[in-house]
């Protein structure tokens, strides 16, 4: 089974990464799981220490650097009270932007007994066994097949960043929020309007952000539907008035034509 996120990471030439940063980012790419909501990776800290050989504080600093560079996006925040740890998702569009389009070399060199001249690209061998080229560090035994990260990106950009930091761990993307965001998009509500509506929420005494955000988005949907209904009613009313005015003008023209006809008949009868 192939992990496309990890493969994209291996092909990307990301500058100014330390060895530890590269190991951490690569492992999060390999462990990325989109079958959950929101799509994310959550390898245990003990696992990161084991594969890198680094100390816990060094790993924390590396995660901070990757987050500041937006190579990793923080999905949920750590909470000692709730026993939760921070979870991340790799920023696939940004990682893909560092992939250089070049002709890739094959993973295995062809073995031949022919005598080469000049500077051969592949090493000569008569052993009968092909030589393999290794790319990056070894993959985990069970990589996770990724899907699309669009749902998470939209949730993070439109909702999560407008929620107070201390409440972000209490809200996650899901079918309900996705449906509301889809409906708002179809109704023509802008991203700025969604962010402004969430910013107007009074967070005092709020324990869970998910419910109040859902209610706010539902209210925004109803408000937009009512506005569209009013606009339609006013447009229909204007159209009705326009039709009445055109009909009145038509009748006026017809009446003037009839008066002119009767006047001409009277004149002919008078001459007769």
CORWO-V776510 format. One record per pair of residues at least 4 apart in sequence whose ideal C-beta (glycine too) atoms are under 7 Angstrom apart, sorted by the first residue. I is the first residue (numbers start at 1). J is the second residue. D is the distance in Angstrom with one decimal. If there is no record, write none. Layout:
i=I j=J d=D
i=I j=J d=D
This chain:
i=1 j=143 d=6.2
i=1 j=145 d=6.1
i=2 j=7 d=6.5
i=3 j=7 d=6.5
i=3 j=30 d=5.7
i=3 j=139 d=6.8
i=3 j=143 d=3.5
i=3 j=144 d=6.5
i=3 j=145 d=6.8
i=3 j=146 d=6.8
i=4 j=8 d=6.3
i=4 j=146 d=5.7
i=5 j=9 d=6.6
i=5 j=29 d=4.5
i=5 j=32 d=4.9
i=5 j=90 d=6.0
i=5 j=92 d=6.3
i=5 j=146 d=4.8
i=6 j=10 d=6.5
i=6 j=26 d=6.8
i=6 j=29 d=4.6
i=6 j=30 d=4.4
i=6 j=139 d=6.3
i=6 j=143 d=6.2
i=7 j=11 d=6.5
i=8 j=12 d=6.3
i=8 j=92 d=6.6
i=8 j=95 d=5.6
i=8 j=96 d=5.7
i=8 j=99 d=6.7
i=9 j=25 d=6.6
i=9 j=26 d=5.4
i=9 j=29 d=4.3
i=9 j=95 d=5.8
i=10 j=135 d=5.3
i=10 j=136 d=4.3
i=11 j=99 d=4.8
i=12 j=95 d=5.1
i=12 j=98 d=4.0
i=12 j=99 d=5.0
i=13 j=98 d=5.5
i=13 j=100 d=6.0
i=14 j=98 d=4.8
i=17 j=21 d=4.3
i=17 j=22 d=4.8
i=19 j=23 d=6.5
i=20 j=24 d=6.2
i=20 j=52 d=5.9
i=20 j=54 d=5.4
i=20 j=58 d=6.3
i=20 j=62 d=4.9
i=21 j=25 d=6.1
i=21 j=62 d=5.2
i=21 j=65 d=5.9
i=21 j=66 d=6.0
i=22 j=26 d=6.0
i=23 j=27 d=6.3
i=23 j=51 d=6.7
i=23 j=52 d=4.9
i=24 j=28 d=6.5
i=24 j=48 d=6.5
i=24 j=52 d=6.9
i=24 j=59 d=6.6
i=24 j=62 d=4.9
i=24 j=63 d=6.5
i=24 j=66 d=6.5
i=25 j=29 d=6.4
i=25 j=66 d=5.7
i=25 j=71 d=5.8
i=25 j=72 d=6.7
i=25 j=90 d=6.9
i=26 j=30 d=6.4
i=26 j=136 d=6.6
i=26 j=137 d=6.6
i=27 j=31 d=6.1
i=27 j=43 d=6.1
i=27 j=48 d=6.6
i=27 j=51 d=6.1
i=28 j=32 d=6.5
i=28 j=41 d=4.6
i=28 j=43 d=7.0
i=28 j=72 d=6.2
i=28 j=88 d=5.8
i=28 j=90 d=5.6
i=29 j=90 d=4.9
i=30 j=139 d=6.0
i=30 j=140 d=5.3
i=30 j=143 d=5.4
i=31 j=41 d=4.2
i=31 j=43 d=4.9
i=31 j=144 d=6.5
i=32 j=41 d=4.7
i=32 j=89 d=6.5
i=32 j=90 d=5.8
i=32 j=144 d=6.3
i=32 j=146 d=5.5
i=33 j=39 d=6.6
i=33 j=40 d=6.8
i=33 j=41 d=6.4
i=33 j=144 d=4.6
i=34 j=39 d=3.7
i=34 j=146 d=5.1
i=34 j=147 d=3.9
i=34 j=149 d=6.8
i=36 j=40 d=6.7
i=37 j=172 d=6.0
i=37 j=173 d=5.6
i=37 j=174 d=5.2
i=38 j=75 d=5.2
i=38 j=152 d=4.5
i=38 j=155 d=6.1
i=38 j=172 d=5.5
i=38 j=173 d=4.3
i=39 j=89 d=5.8
i=39 j=149 d=5.7
i=39 j=152 d=5.0
i=40 j=75 d=4.4
i=40 j=87 d=4.4
i=40 j=88 d=6.4
i=40 j=89 d=4.9
i=41 j=87 d=7.0
i=41 j=88 d=6.0
i=41 j=89 d=6.6
i=42 j=85 d=7.0
i=42 j=87 d=4.6
i=43 j=47 d=4.7
i=43 j=48 d=5.9
i=45 j=49 d=6.3
i=45 j=56 d=6.3
i=45 j=59 d=6.7
i=46 j=50 d=6.3
i=47 j=51 d=6.4
i=48 j=52 d=6.0
i=48 j=59 d=5.2
i=49 j=54 d=6.6
i=49 j=56 d=6.4
i=49 j=59 d=6.7
i=52 j=59 d=6.9
i=54 j=58 d=4.2
i=54 j=59 d=5.5
i=56 j=60 d=6.5
i=57 j=61 d=6.5
i=58 j=62 d=6.4
i=59 j=63 d=6.4
i=60 j=64 d=6.5
i=61 j=65 d=6.6
i=62 j=66 d=6.4
i=63 j=67 d=6.2
i=63 j=72 d=6.8
i=64 j=68 d=6.3
i=65 j=69 d=6.4
i=66 j=71 d=4.7
i=66 j=72 d=4.3
i=67 j=72 d=5.2
i=67 j=74 d=5.8
i=70 j=91 d=5.5
i=70 j=94 d=5.9
i=71 j=90 d=6.9
i=71 j=91 d=5.6
i=71 j=94 d=6.2
i=71 j=95 d=6.8
i=72 j=88 d=4.4
i=72 j=90 d=6.1
i=72 j=91 d=6.8
i=73 j=88 d=6.4
i=73 j=89 d=5.0
i=73 j=91 d=5.5
i=73 j=156 d=6.2
i=74 j=86 d=5.8
i=74 j=88 d=5.8
i=75 j=87 d=4.7
i=75 j=88 d=6.2
i=75 j=89 d=5.4
i=75 j=152 d=6.9
i=76 j=84 d=6.6
i=76 j=86 d=6.4
i=76 j=87 d=4.7
i=76 j=168 d=6.7
i=76 j=169 d=5.1
i=76 j=172 d=6.9
i=77 j=86 d=5.7
i=77 j=165 d=6.5
i=77 j=168 d=5.0
i=77 j=169 d=4.9
i=78 j=84 d=6.1
i=78 j=85 d=5.0
i=78 j=86 d=4.4
i=79 j=84 d=4.3
i=79 j=169 d=4.8
i=82 j=169 d=6.5
i=84 j=169 d=5.4
i=89 j=149 d=6.4
i=89 j=152 d=5.8
i=90 j=95 d=6.2
i=91 j=95 d=6.3
i=92 j=96 d=6.1
i=92 j=149 d=5.8
i=93 j=97 d=6.7
i=105 j=133 d=7.0
i=107 j=132 d=6.4
i=107 j=133 d=5.8
i=108 j=130 d=4.6
i=108 j=132 d=5.6
i=109 j=122 d=3.9
i=109 j=123 d=6.8
i=109 j=130 d=6.1
i=109 j=131 d=5.1
i=110 j=122 d=6.6
i=111 j=125 d=5.6
i=111 j=128 d=6.5
i=111 j=130 d=5.4
i=113 j=126 d=5.9
i=116 j=120 d=4.1
i=116 j=124 d=5.7
i=120 j=124 d=6.4
i=123 j=131 d=6.3
i=125 j=131 d=6.6
i=139 j=143 d=5.7
i=149 j=153 d=5.7
i=150 j=154 d=6.3
i=151 j=155 d=6.3
i=151 j=173 d=6.0
i=151 j=178 d=5.8
i=152 j=156 d=6.1
i=152 j=173 d=6.2
i=153 j=157 d=6.1
i=154 j=158 d=5.7
i=154 j=181 d=6.2
i=155 j=159 d=5.4
i=155 j=160 d=6.1
i=155 j=173 d=3.7
i=155 j=177 d=6.6
i=156 j=160 d=4.7
i=156 j=161 d=6.6
i=157 j=161 d=6.6
i=158 j=181 d=6.6
i=158 j=191 d=5.8
i=158 j=194 d=5.2
i=158 j=195 d=6.6
i=159 j=163 d=6.6
i=159 j=177 d=6.9
i=159 j=198 d=6.4
i=159 j=213 d=6.1
i=160 j=168 d=5.9
i=162 j=195 d=5.3
i=162 j=198 d=4.1
i=162 j=199 d=5.6
i=163 j=167 d=5.4
i=163 j=168 d=5.3
i=163 j=171 d=6.1
i=163 j=209 d=5.0
i=164 j=203 d=5.4
i=167 j=171 d=6.9
i=167 j=203 d=6.7
i=167 j=206 d=6.4
i=167 j=209 d=4.2
i=170 j=208 d=4.5
i=170 j=209 d=4.9
i=170 j=210 d=6.2
i=171 j=209 d=4.2
i=171 j=210 d=4.2
i=171 j=213 d=6.1
i=173 j=177 d=5.5
i=173 j=178 d=6.6
i=174 j=178 d=6.8
i=175 j=179 d=6.1
i=176 j=180 d=6.6
i=176 j=214 d=5.9
i=177 j=181 d=6.2
i=177 j=214 d=6.6
i=178 j=182 d=6.3
i=179 j=183 d=6.4
i=180 j=184 d=6.4
i=180 j=214 d=6.9
i=180 j=217 d=4.2
i=180 j=218 d=6.5
i=180 j=221 d=6.5
i=181 j=185 d=6.4
i=182 j=186 d=6.5
i=183 j=187 d=6.3
i=183 j=221 d=5.5
i=184 j=189 d=4.1
i=184 j=194 d=6.3
i=184 j=217 d=6.8
i=184 j=220 d=6.4
i=184 j=221 d=6.2
i=187 j=221 d=6.8
i=187 j=224 d=4.6
i=187 j=225 d=6.9
i=187 j=228 d=7.0
i=189 j=193 d=5.1
i=189 j=194 d=6.3
i=189 j=220 d=6.5
i=189 j=224 d=5.5
i=191 j=195 d=6.3
i=192 j=196 d=6.2
i=193 j=197 d=6.4
i=194 j=198 d=6.7
i=194 j=220 d=6.9
i=195 j=199 d=6.2
i=196 j=200 d=6.6
i=197 j=216 d=5.5
i=197 j=220 d=5.1
i=198 j=213 d=6.3
i=198 j=216 d=6.1
i=201 j=212 d=6.0
i=201 j=216 d=5.9
i=206 j=212 d=5.9
i=209 j=213 d=5.7
i=210 j=214 d=6.3
i=211 j=215 d=6.5
i=212 j=216 d=6.3
i=213 j=217 d=6.4
i=214 j=218 d=6.3
i=215 j=219 d=6.3
i=216 j=220 d=6.4
i=217 j=221 d=6.5
i=218 j=222 d=6.6
i=219 j=223 d=6.1
i=220 j=224 d=6.3
i=221 j=225 d=6.4
i=222 j=226 d=6.4
i=223 j=227 d=6.4
i=224 j=228 d=6.4
i=225 j=229 d=6.3
i=226 j=230 d=6.5
i=227 j=231 d=6.4
i=228 j=232 d=6.3
i=229 j=233 d=6.4
i=230 j=234 d=6.3
i=231 j=235 d=6.2
i=232 j=236 d=6.2
i=233 j=237 d=6.3
i=234 j=238 d=6.4
i=235 j=239 d=6.4
i=236 j=240 d=6.3
i=237 j=241 d=6.4
i=238 j=242 d=6.3
i=239 j=243 d=6.5
i=240 j=244 d=6.5
i=241 j=245 d=6.3
i=242 j=246 d=6.4
i=243 j=247 d=6.3
i=244 j=248 d=6.4
i=245 j=249 d=6.4
i=246 j=250 d=6.3
i=247 j=251 d=6.4
i=248 j=252 d=6.3
i=249 j=253 d=6.5
i=250 j=254 d=6.4
i=251 j=255 d=6.3
i=252 j=256 d=6.5
i=253 j=257 d=6.4
i=254 j=258 d=6.5
i=255 j=259 d=6.5
i=256 j=260 d=6.5
i=257 j=261 d=6.5
i=258 j=262 d=6.4
i=259 j=263 d=6.3
i=260 j=264 d=6.6
i=261 j=265 d=6.7
i=262 j=266 d=6.5
i=263 j=267 d=6.6
i=264 j=268 d=6.6
i=265 j=269 d=6.4
i=266 j=270 d=6.3
i=267 j=271 d=6.6
i=268 j=272 d=6.5
